[in-house]
């Protein structure tokens, strides 16, 4: 039946996965509108229970993921290439770093650049447990610690784990670009069966919801900016208009394709964002911002082990429920989208290069961005006119934080317009990219993607955003938080299976290392004992010496994958190997044939 409907609509995808995910989305929209109060109560009750019982699970999970990535990168598997063993990287280092910069950063930077530091400055997260007073230098230090904790290594760990798994199983084992492919070492050919399809449906639905939360945050921020500049009210009607405009522009970008749509918009937006950052540095207290950013980075590194495991056990204020747990749940839901994008641009790099690059480059830029905007906000409060804490903390206007901040700088109207355009374009590219990646996950290949399918996913994101913001009983940021905490739980559970699957595949493909061989030495005796034994007939001294002496030559490491070749180009034999002067064995793994889904799908 699904196949017949699929063929009637002239689609080219997996019917079970496409219609399964679409059905969940449609059912959610209908249920939310028809049973608003009932569904809102159920979501609120479930999310509150999860936060109370499993908030620690979200916090611990990301730290475990980070430890696993470091373990894989520094170990012997760090030398494994994500692709054929002898194939060079597809992109130069500079181009790769530039694309990593564009992967998922913009949606975070614009909304939280001012809102996060100033929120914690006005309400210190550890104020109750450590006695930190709001609005003090100590509060500023703690605010930056948590801001960098939320938006540097740990956030990018959530993206890097699935991205590494995608890169390995797509480029090395040539499996379809689906989340189910990561579980091939566990499921085998069942990745094409009901279990695999269920995993992919959950991944697609989670991605749509995760991007919808991002678009929802952007909608609130755009509405706040327009309200400040033009007096437009912040209400459901205008939010629907903004969602419609963003989705409409995204549909145009989707129709133009990757090179003319996403690529052009992303490159232009990155340049404008960097210009905005430079403007803040030059127009603000430059020396204070530079010194503060460096100091904040050092303080973050020192406090990172404690922050990564802090659960607010004694004070139990519930602070982490609205901040850290929300961030991790939100981020992990759209990690498949970012993960596939990063995997696609990373073919040919080693695991060590991949992990260090994906963690360090975006996290490094986030340190600079949040350091500059954070300390510029502190300067306004400590040395300037103030008002940001009242606006963000007292009034709860987190979406309007950036525009309240820009009022303290030259050309506030013009710069605020630029900021609004930046937010719009960042979210347009997010919808555009998410539609492309979601369609790819549903198809299981990247060769033939009908435009109608991508348009459907873009519209789905816009509709889910409107449903969460306008039609849910809670509404606003609170509705986004409660929903995403529930959606994020299965992704965290899958993260542990992803680690196991990747490690199992690496061990299977690279093989076990042979035992380490070392030179053998003869037994050394003290001179007097050696002389006594020579005089005694019952002792054999042929294998003993006075001066240390090797019993054999130094073993030479050989590449077990390469036959030794003589000067004429002929092999010396299957057992002969080429000697490696540096005594290392390169990690090599086989390359698989490309795997497609079954036709009966």
C-alpha positions as CSV (number, residue, x, y, z in Angstrom):
1,X,0.0,0.0,0.0
2,X,2.8,2.4,1.0
3,X,4.7,1.5,-2.1
4,X,1.7,2.1,-4.3
5,X,1.1,5.5,-2.7
6,X,4.9,6.2,-3.1
7,X,4.8,5.4,-6.8
8,X,1.6,7.4,-7.4
9,X,3.2,10.5,-5.9
10,X,6.3,9.9,-8.0
11,X,8.6,9.9,-5.0
12,X,12.0,8.3,-4.9
13,X,12.6,7.4,-1.3
14,X,12.0,4.6,1.3
15,X,8.2,4.4,1.6
16,X,8.2,3.0,5.2
17,X,10.7,5.5,6.5
18,X,9.2,8.5,4.6
19,X,5.6,7.9,5.4
20,X,6.4,6.7,8.9
21,X,8.2,9.9,9.8
22,X,5.6,12.0,8.0
23,X,2.8,10.2,9.9
24,X,4.4,11.0,13.3
25,X,4.7,14.6,12.3
26,X,1.2,15.0,11.1
27,X,-0.2,13.1,14.1
28,X,1.7,15.4,16.5
29,X,0.4,18.6,14.8
30,X,-3.2,17.3,14.8
31,X,-3.0,16.1,18.4
32,X,-1.5,19.4,19.6
33,X,-4.2,21.5,17.9
34,X,-7.1,19.2,18.8
35,X,-6.1,18.2,22.3
36,X,-4.0,21.2,23.4
37,X,-4.6,21.1,27.1
38,X,-4.4,17.4,27.4
39,X,-1.2,17.0,25.4
40,X,0.4,20.0,27.2
41,X,-0.3,18.4,30.6
42,X,1.1,15.1,29.4
43,X,4.3,16.7,28.0
44,X,4.8,18.8,31.1
45,X,4.3,15.9,33.4
46,X,6.6,13.6,31.4
47,X,9.4,16.2,31.0
48,X,9.2,17.2,34.7
49,X,9.6,13.5,35.7
50,X,12.5,13.1,33.3
51,X,14.3,16.1,34.7
52,X,13.9,15.0,38.2
53,X,14.9,11.4,37.6
54,X,17.3,11.5,34.7
55,X,18.8,15.0,34.4
56,X,22.1,13.5,35.7
57,X,21.9,11.0,32.8
58,X,22.0,13.8,30.2
59,X,24.9,15.5,31.9
60,X,27.0,12.4,32.4
61,X,26.3,11.1,28.9
62,X,27.9,14.0,27.1
63,X,31.0,13.8,29.2
64,X,31.3,10.1,28.5
65,X,30.9,10.8,24.8
66,X,33.8,13.3,25.0
67,X,36.0,10.8,26.9
68,X,35.3,8.2,24.2
69,X,36.2,10.5,21.3
70,X,39.5,11.4,23.0
71,X,40.2,7.7,23.6
72,X,39.6,6.8,20.0
73,X,41.6,9.8,18.6
74,X,44.8,9.2,20.7
75,X,44.7,5.4,20.4
76,X,45.9,3.3,17.5
77,X,42.6,3.8,15.6
78,X,43.3,7.5,15.4
79,X,45.4,6.7,12.3
80,X,42.5,5.0,10.4
81,X,41.3,7.0,7.4
82,X,37.7,7.8,6.9
83,X,37.6,6.4,3.3
84,X,40.0,4.3,1.2
85,X,43.4,3.9,2.9
86,X,45.4,5.6,0.1
87,X,42.9,8.4,-0.8
88,X,43.9,12.0,0.2
89,X,41.3,14.3,1.8
90,X,38.7,15.7,-0.6
91,X,39.1,19.3,0.8
92,X,42.1,21.3,1.8
93,X,42.7,22.1,5.4
94,X,41.6,25.7,5.1
95,X,38.4,24.8,3.1
96,X,37.6,22.1,5.6
97,X,38.0,24.4,8.6
98,X,35.8,27.0,6.9
99,X,33.0,24.5,6.3
100,X,33.3,23.3,9.9
101,X,32.8,26.9,11.0
102,X,29.6,27.0,9.1
103,X,28.2,23.8,10.5
104,X,25.6,24.6,13.0
105,X,27.4,27.5,14.7
106,X,25.3,30.5,13.5
107,X,22.0,29.3,15.1
108,X,23.7,29.2,18.5
109,X,25.8,32.3,18.4
110,X,23.2,34.9,17.5
111,X,20.6,33.8,20.1
112,X,22.8,33.1,23.1
113,X,25.8,35.4,22.5
114,X,24.5,38.0,24.9
115,X,21.6,36.2,26.6
116,X,23.6,33.3,28.1
117,X,26.5,35.3,29.8
118,X,24.2,38.1,31.1
119,X,21.6,35.6,32.4
120,X,24.2,33.8,34.6
121,X,25.7,37.2,35.6
122,X,22.3,38.2,37.0
123,X,21.5,34.8,38.4
124,X,24.7,32.9,39.2
125,X,24.2,29.1,38.6
126,X,26.2,28.2,41.7
127,X,25.2,31.2,43.7
128,X,23.4,29.1,46.3
129,X,26.1,26.5,46.7
130,X,29.2,28.7,46.5
131,X,27.8,32.0,47.8
132,X,28.4,33.9,44.6
133,X,26.6,37.3,44.6
134,X,24.8,38.4,41.4
135,X,26.4,41.3,39.5
136,X,29.9,40.9,40.9
137,X,33.2,40.0,39.1
138,X,32.9,36.5,40.7
139,X,29.5,36.2,39.0
140,X,31.0,37.2,35.7
141,X,33.7,34.5,36.0
142,X,31.2,31.8,36.8
143,X,28.9,33.0,34.1
144,X,31.7,32.6,31.5
145,X,32.6,29.2,32.9
146,X,29.1,27.9,32.2
147,X,28.7,29.7,28.9
148,X,31.9,28.1,27.5
149,X,30.9,24.8,29.1
150,X,27.6,24.9,27.2
151,X,28.9,26.0,23.8
152,X,32.4,24.7,23.2
153,X,33.7,21.1,23.7
154,X,30.6,19.5,25.1
155,X,28.2,20.9,22.5
156,X,30.6,19.9,19.7
157,X,31.1,16.5,21.3
158,X,27.3,15.9,20.7
159,X,27.9,16.7,17.0
160,X,31.2,14.9,16.7
161,X,30.2,11.4,17.9
162,X,27.5,10.8,15.3
163,X,29.5,12.6,12.7
164,X,32.4,10.3,13.2
165,X,30.2,7.3,13.1
166,X,28.5,8.5,9.9
167,X,31.9,9.2,8.3
168,X,33.2,5.8,9.1
169,X,30.2,3.8,8.0
170,X,29.5,5.9,5.0
171,X,33.0,6.4,3.7
172,X,34.7,3.2,4.9
173,X,32.0,0.6,4.8
174,X,30.0,2.4,2.1
175,X,26.7,2.0,3.9
176,X,23.6,4.3,3.2
177,X,23.7,7.8,4.8
178,X,21.2,6.8,7.5
179,X,21.4,6.6,11.3
180,X,20.6,2.9,11.1
181,X,23.9,2.3,9.2
182,X,25.8,3.1,12.4
183,X,24.3,0.1,14.0
184,X,25.4,-2.4,11.3
185,X,27.9,-4.1,13.5
186,X,25.1,-4.9,15.9
187,X,22.1,-5.5,13.6
188,X,23.9,-6.7,10.4
189,X,21.5,-6.9,7.5
190,X,18.6,-6.0,9.8
191,X,19.5,-2.3,9.3
192,X,17.2,-2.7,6.3
193,X,14.4,-4.3,8.4
194,X,11.8,-3.1,10.9
195,X,14.4,-2.2,13.6
196,X,16.6,-0.2,11.2
197,X,13.5,1.6,9.8
198,X,12.4,2.5,13.3
199,X,15.8,3.9,14.1
200,X,15.7,6.1,11.0
201,X,12.1,7.2,11.6
202,X,13.1,8.3,15.2
203,X,16.2,10.1,13.8
204,X,14.2,12.0,11.1
205,X,11.5,13.0,13.5
206,X,14.1,14.1,16.1
207,X,16.0,16.1,13.5
208,X,12.8,17.9,12.4
209,X,11.9,18.7,16.0
210,X,15.5,19.8,16.8
211,X,15.6,22.2,13.9
212,X,12.1,23.4,14.7
213,X,13.3,24.4,18.2
214,X,16.2,26.3,16.5
215,X,13.7,28.1,14.2
216,X,11.5,28.7,17.2
217,X,14.3,30.4,19.1
218,X,15.1,32.5,16.0
219,X,11.5,33.4,15.5
220,X,11.3,34.7,19.1
221,X,14.6,36.7,18.6
222,X,13.4,38.2,15.3
223,X,10.1,39.1,16.8
224,X,12.0,40.7,19.7
225,X,14.2,42.7,17.4
226,X,11.3,44.0,15.3
227,X,9.4,44.9,18.4
228,X,12.3,47.0,19.7
229,X,13.0,48.7,16.3
230,X,9.5,49.2,14.9
231,X,7.1,48.6,17.8
232,X,5.8,45.3,16.4
233,X,4.0,43.4,19.1
234,X,5.4,40.1,20.3
235,X,2.5,37.8,19.8
236,X,1.4,34.6,18.1
237,X,0.2,36.3,15.0
238,X,3.5,38.0,14.2
239,X,5.4,34.8,15.1
240,X,3.4,32.9,12.5
241,X,4.2,35.6,9.9
242,X,7.9,35.3,10.7
243,X,7.8,31.5,10.5
244,X,6.0,31.8,7.2
245,X,8.6,34.2,5.8
246,X,11.6,32.2,6.9
247,X,10.1,29.0,5.6
248,X,9.2,30.7,2.3
249,X,12.7,32.0,1.8
250,X,14.0,28.5,2.7
251,X,11.8,26.9,0.0
252,X,13.3,29.3,-2.6
253,X,16.8,28.3,-1.4
254,X,15.8,24.6,-1.5
255,X,14.6,25.1,-5.1
256,X,17.9,26.8,-6.2
257,X,20.0,23.8,-5.0
258,X,23.1,23.4,-2.9
259,X,25.6,25.6,-4.8
260,X,23.2,28.5,-5.6
261,X,21.2,28.3,-2.3
262,X,22.9,27.1,0.8
263,X,26.5,27.7,-0.2
264,X,26.0,31.4,-1.3
265,X,23.9,32.2,1.8
266,X,26.2,30.5,4.2
267,X,29.4,32.2,2.9
268,X,27.8,35.6,2.9
269,X,26.4,35.2,6.4
270,X,29.8,34.0,7.9
271,X,31.5,37.1,6.5
272,X,28.8,39.4,8.0
273,X,29.0,37.6,11.4
274,X,32.7,38.1,11.6
275,X,32.3,41.7,10.7
276,X,29.8,42.1,13.5
277,X,32.2,40.5,15.9
278,X,35.0,42.9,14.8
279,X,32.7,45.8,15.1
280,X,32.0,44.9,18.8
281,X,35.7,44.6,19.5
282,X,36.6,47.9,17.9
283,X,33.6,49.9,19.1
284,X,33.7,48.5,22.7
285,X,36.4,48.4,25.4
286,X,38.9,46.6,23.2
287,X,41.6,45.8,25.7
288,X,39.0,44.7,28.3
289,X,37.4,42.3,25.8
290,X,40.6,40.7,24.6
291,X,42.0,40.2,28.1
292,X,38.7,39.0,29.4
293,X,38.3,36.4,26.6
294,X,41.8,34.9,27.3
295,X,41.2,34.8,31.0
296,X,37.7,33.2,30.5
297,X,39.2,30.5,28.4
298,X,41.8,29.7,31.1
299,X,39.2,29.7,33.8
300,X,37.0,27.4,31.8
301,X,39.9,24.9,31.2
302,X,40.7,24.8,34.9
303,X,37.0,24.3,36.0
304,X,36.0,22.0,33.1
305,X,36.3,18.7,35.1
306,X,34.0,20.0,37.8
307,X,31.6,21.6,35.4
308,X,31.3,18.5,33.3
309,X,30.1,16.5,36.3
310,X,28.3,19.1,38.4
311,X,24.7,18.1,39.2
312,X,23.7,20.8,41.8
313,X,23.3,18.0,44.3
314,X,23.3,19.9,47.5
315,X,21.5,23.2,46.6
316,X,19.2,21.3,44.2
317,X,17.9,24.6,42.7
318,X,16.7,23.0,39.5
319,X,18.8,25.4,37.5
320,X,20.3,22.7,35.2
321,X,16.8,21.5,34.1
322,X,16.3,24.8,32.3
323,X,19.8,25.2,31.0
324,X,22.3,22.3,30.7
325,X,19.8,19.5,30.2
326,X,17.8,21.5,27.7
327,X,20.9,22.3,25.7
328,X,22.1,18.7,25.6
329,X,18.7,17.4,24.7
330,X,18.1,20.1,22.1
331,X,21.6,19.7,20.5
332,X,21.5,15.9,20.3
333,X,18.2,15.9,18.4
334,X,19.6,17.7,15.4
335,X,23.1,16.0,15.7
336,X,22.2,13.6,12.8
337,X,21.7,16.6,10.5
338,X,25.0,18.3,11.5
339,X,26.7,14.9,11.7
340,X,26.0,13.9,8.1
341,X,27.1,17.3,6.9
342,X,30.4,17.1,8.7
343,X,30.9,13.5,7.5
344,X,30.3,14.5,3.9
345,X,33.1,17.1,3.9
346,X,35.6,14.9,5.9
347,X,36.3,12.0,3.6
348,X,40.0,11.1,3.4
349,X,40.9,12.5,6.9
350,X,42.1,10.3,9.7
351,X,40.0,9.8,12.8
352,X,42.6,11.8,14.8
353,X,42.4,14.7,12.3
354,X,38.6,14.5,12.3
355,X,38.1,14.5,16.1
356,X,40.7,17.2,16.8
357,X,39.4,19.4,14.0
358,X,35.7,19.1,14.6
359,X,36.1,19.6,18.3
360,X,38.8,22.4,18.3
361,X,37.8,24.7,15.3
362,X,34.2,25.5,16.1
363,X,34.8,25.4,19.8
364,X,37.7,27.8,19.4
365,X,35.6,30.3,17.5
366,X,32.8,29.9,20.1
367,X,35.3,30.9,22.8
368,X,36.1,34.1,20.9
369,X,32.5,34.9,20.2
370,X,31.1,34.4,23.6
371,X,34.2,35.9,25.2
372,X,33.8,39.1,23.3
373,X,30.0,39.5,23.6
374,X,30.0,38.2,27.2
375,X,32.6,40.7,28.5
376,X,31.1,43.5,26.4
377,X,27.8,42.8,28.3
378,X,29.6,42.8,31.7
379,X,31.2,46.1,30.8
380,X,27.8,47.6,30.2
381,X,26.6,46.4,33.6
382,X,29.8,47.1,35.6
383,X,31.1,50.3,34.0
384,X,28.3,51.6,31.8
385,X,24.6,52.4,31.9
386,X,23.5,48.8,32.8
387,X,20.0,47.6,32.1
388,X,20.8,44.3,30.5
389,X,20.2,42.2,33.6
390,X,16.9,43.9,34.2
391,X,15.8,43.3,30.6
392,X,17.0,39.6,30.4
393,X,16.7,38.3,34.0
394,X,14.1,40.4,35.6
395,X,11.8,40.8,32.6
396,X,12.7,37.4,31.1
397,X,13.3,38.9,27.6
398,X,16.0,36.4,26.5
399,X,15.1,36.8,22.8
400,X,15.6,40.6,23.0
401,X,19.0,40.4,24.7
402,X,21.1,41.0,21.6
403,X,19.1,44.1,20.6
404,X,19.1,45.6,24.1
405,X,22.9,45.1,24.0
406,X,23.3,46.8,20.6
407,X,21.6,49.9,22.0
408,X,24.8,50.7,23.8
409,X,26.9,50.7,20.7
410,X,27.1,53.2,17.7
411,X,24.5,53.0,14.9
412,X,22.2,50.8,17.0
413,X,19.3,50.9,14.4
414,X,21.5,49.9,11.5
415,X,23.5,47.2,13.4
416,X,20.2,45.8,14.7
417,X,18.9,45.5,11.2
418,X,22.1,43.7,10.2
419,X,21.6,41.3,13.2
420,X,18.0,40.6,12.2
421,X,19.1,39.8,8.7
422,X,21.8,37.5,10.0
423,X,19.4,35.6,12.2
424,X,17.0,35.2,9.3
425,X,19.6,33.9,6.9
426,X,21.1,31.6,9.5
427,X,17.7,30.0,10.0
428,X,16.9,29.9,6.3
429,X,20.2,27.9,5.7
430,X,19.3,25.7,8.7
431,X,15.9,24.8,7.2
432,X,17.4,24.4,3.7
433,X,20.2,22.2,4.9
434,X,18.0,20.2,7.2
435,X,15.5,19.5,4.4
436,X,18.3,18.2,2.2
437,X,19.9,16.0,4.9
438,X,16.5,14.7,6.2
439,X,15.5,13.7,2.6
440,X,18.9,12.0,2.3
441,X,18.3,10.0,5.5
442,X,14.9,8.9,4.2
443,X,16.2,8.0,0.7
444,X,19.3,6.2,1.9
445,X,21.3,7.7,-1.0
446,X,22.3,11.1,-2.4
447,X,21.9,10.5,-6.1
448,X,18.3,11.3,-7.0
449,X,16.4,13.7,-4.7
450,X,13.2,15.0,-6.2
451,X,12.6,18.6,-5.3
452,X,9.1,17.9,-3.9
453,X,10.5,15.7,-1.2
454,X,12.9,18.4,0.0
455,X,10.1,20.9,-0.1
456,X,7.9,18.6,2.1
457,X,10.6,18.4,4.8
458,X,11.1,22.2,4.8
459,X,7.4,22.7,5.2
460,X,7.3,20.1,8.0
461,X,9.9,22.0,9.9
462,X,8.0,25.3,9.6
463,X,4.7,23.6,10.6
464,X,6.3,21.9,13.7
465,X,7.8,25.3,14.7
466,X,4.5,27.0,14.4
467,X,2.8,24.2,16.4
468,X,5.3,24.4,19.2
469,X,5.3,28.2,19.5
470,X,1.7,29.1,18.9
471,X,-0.6,26.1,19.3
472,X,0.9,24.3,22.3
473,X,-0.7,25.1,25.6
474,X,2.5,26.4,27.2
475,X,3.8,28.3,24.2
476,X,7.0,30.2,23.7
477,X,10.4,29.1,25.0
478,X,9.0,26.9,27.7
479,X,7.1,24.8,25.2
480,X,10.2,24.3,23.2
481,X,12.2,23.2,26.2
482,X,9.6,20.7,27.5
483,X,9.1,19.0,24.2
484,X,12.8,18.7,23.2
485,X,13.8,17.1,26.6
486,X,11.4,14.2,25.8
487,X,12.6,13.9,22.2
488,X,16.3,14.0,23.2
489,X,16.1,10.9,25.5
490,X,16.2,8.2,22.8
491,X,19.1,9.9,21.1
492,X,21.1,9.8,24.3
493,X,20.4,6.1,24.6
494,X,21.4,5.5,21.0
495,X,24.7,7.4,21.7
496,X,26.0,4.5,23.8
497,X,25.2,2.0,21.1
498,X,26.9,4.2,18.6
499,X,30.1,4.1,20.6
500,X,30.0,0.3,20.9
501,X,29.2,-0.1,17.2
502,X,32.0,2.2,16.1
503,X,34.6,0.5,18.3
504,X,33.5,-2.9,17.2
505,X,33.8,-2.0,13.6
506,X,37.2,-0.5,14.0
507,X,38.5,-3.6,15.8
508,X,36.9,-5.8,13.1
509,X,38.3,-3.9,10.1
510,X,41.7,-3.0,11.5
511,X,42.4,-6.3,13.1
512,X,44.3,-7.0,16.3
513,X,47.9,-5.8,16.7
514,X,50.5,-8.6,17.0
515,X,52.4,-9.0,20.3
516,X,55.2,-6.5,20.7
517,X,58.6,-8.1,19.8
518,X,61.8,-6.8,21.5
519,X,65.5,-7.8,21.4
520,X,66.5,-10.6,23.8
521,X,69.4,-10.2,26.2
522,X,71.8,-12.7,27.8
523,X,71.7,-13.2,31.6
524,X,74.2,-10.9,33.3
525,X,76.1,-12.1,36.4
526,X,78.3,-10.1,38.8
527,X,82.0,-10.7,37.9
528,X,82.8,-12.7,41.0
529,X,79.9,-15.0,40.6
530,X,80.7,-15.5,36.9
531,X,84.3,-16.4,37.8
532,X,83.1,-18.9,40.5
533,X,80.8,-20.6,38.0
534,X,83.5,-20.9,35.4
535,X,85.6,-22.8,37.9
536,X,82.7,-25.1,38.8
537,X,81.9,-27.9,36.4
538,X,78.2,-28.2,37.2
539,X,77.4,-24.7,35.9
540,X,77.0,-23.8,32.2
541,X,78.1,-20.2,31.6
542,X,77.6,-20.2,27.8
543,X,74.5,-18.1,28.1
544,X,75.7,-15.8,30.8
545,X,77.9,-12.7,30.5
546,X,79.4,-10.0,32.7
547,X,78.9,-7.1,30.3
548,X,75.3,-6.7,29.0
549,X,75.1,-8.4,25.6
550,X,72.2,-8.9,23.2
551,X,71.3,-12.5,22.2
552,X,69.8,-11.4,18.8
553,X,69.4,-8.5,16.5
554,X,66.9,-5.7,16.9
555,X,63.5,-6.8,15.4
556,X,62.4,-4.6,12.5
557,X,58.8,-3.6,12.3
558,X,57.2,-4.5,9.0
559,X,54.0,-3.3,7.4
560,X,51.8,-6.5,7.4
561,X,49.7,-5.1,4.5
562,X,52.5,-4.4,1.9
563,X,54.6,-7.1,0.2
564,X,58.3,-6.4,-0.1
565,X,59.4,-5.6,-3.7
566,X,63.0,-5.9,-5.0
567,X,64.7,-3.5,-7.3
568,X,63.3,-5.2,-10.4
569,X,59.8,-4.6,-9.1
570,X,59.1,-8.3,-8.4
571,X,57.7,-9.6,-5.1
572,X,60.1,-11.6,-2.9
573,X,57.2,-13.7,-1.9
574,X,53.9,-13.5,0.0
575,X,55.7,-13.8,3.4
576,X,58.1,-11.0,2.7
577,X,57.3,-7.5,3.9
578,X,58.7,-4.0,3.2
579,X,60.6,-2.7,6.2
580,X,59.5,0.6,7.7
581,X,62.4,2.7,8.9
582,X,60.5,4.4,11.6
583,X,59.2,1.2,13.1
584,X,55.5,1.9,12.9
585,X,52.6,0.0,11.4
586,X,50.0,2.2,9.7
587,X,46.4,1.4,10.5
588,X,44.7,0.1,7.4
589,X,41.2,-1.2,6.9
590,X,39.5,-2.7,3.9
591,X,37.0,-0.7,1.8
592,X,33.6,-2.1,1.2
593,X,31.2,-2.0,-1.7
594,X,28.5,0.6,-1.6
595,X,25.4,-0.7,0.1
596,X,21.9,0.2,-0.9
597,X,18.5,-0.5,0.8
598,X,16.5,-3.4,-0.5
599,X,14.0,-2.9,-3.3
600,X,11.0,-4.2,-1.3
601,X,11.4,-1.3,1.1
